[in-house]
Amino acid sequence: MTRWPLPEPMRLALDQARTAAGEGEVPIGAVIVKDGTLIAAAHNQPRTLCDPTAHAEVLAIRAAAAALGQERLEGCDLWVSLEPCAMCAGAIAHARIARVYYAASDPKGGAVEHGARVFDQATCLHRPEVYSGMGESESGELLRGFFRERR
């Protein structure tokens, strides 16, 4: 089986996840790219910021919106190390992200291909293109190792 190198944005998202783990946060990282240019990078920080909404995706969306000076991120791609939860999927839809790439699926908390399946709902305002699996093993190992250390 041939292993292809990870696309640079996913590698950067996984680097952000490693940063989160180093800070004692659940290792999830996200980056936003537009026209091949990195616009924003973030990692989970709910504990650090005492903010339950400080998920990597939300922080990256906030940073990208500020960098671009607009709330709609049309034409932007979000790369994230774990399937987004319902809150993050809602933020992705409201931000009008064009494409979402995520590494590992999350059968417990994910809301894209699992759980609420936010983008499949008739009430969803915007449906990004979704691609999964790139970097899945790296992301999965990061998460398993993080939680193994805490048990």
Summary of the structure (lengths in Angstrom):
residues: 151
radius of gyration: 14.3
end to end distance: 33.8
largest distance: 44.1
contacts: 511
relative contact order: 0.16
helix: 40%
strand: 20%
